[in-house]
């Protein structure tokens, strides 16, 4: 369901609401059942959620709106209906969250394009240099995938929630939350300047740490973690039906 965040109040003002997307990357826990989730612990100098523990993600940018490359999985209309938004924004959010995940963790939700000529192989995956270029704001995800004969694996994502920052803070976001299982063979890293540390943590342990204040978290992160902690495994989580109310406030 769609909800509104309750951050610390600041003087009111005409602050625009920006589009954002984030993804809870999960895997089955190695011991004891349940899930592990990949969390980033942000540096204290960030303009938003400084010092907080968060999922990978960020703002949806104009370059995410320019994509036309087909992907594998539900079409933009399906995503639009799931989140209660327009198709153009839905498509941009899917591209944006995959781009942010690659920039911040090195995990790219993409696969060989069956329509491409020639045969794609392991060497056709984008490397660290291309990751840095994309992170610097140069180029776009569609062009990167096309250069490597890849298509976006949208079928690996699930729509999960939507939160909007209420009036008051100096930055406001209408954030779409996704979940995704880490692809076989992929291993996220902490290679982003936005985080002082990053790594896997049991979802129930992370939810407890957030509730007790041992880890700083915004309410949406903690709420999603509570959902993840209730799942017995990744398969159950991904099969969970979600109902996300339309509207951003």
Secondary structure, 3 states (H helix, E strand, C coil): CEEEECCCCCCCCCCCEEEEEEEEEEEECCCCCCEEEEEEEECCCCCCCCCCEECEEEECCHHHHCCCCCEECCCHHHHHHHHCCCHHHHHHHHHHHHHHHHHHHCCCCEEECCCCCCCCCHHHCCCHHHHHHHHCCCCCHHHHHHHCCEEEEHHHEEEEEEEEECCCCCCEEEEEEEEEECCCCCCCCCCCCCEEEEEEEEHHHHHHHHHHCCCCCCHHHHHHHHHHHCCCCHHHHHHCCCCCCCCCC
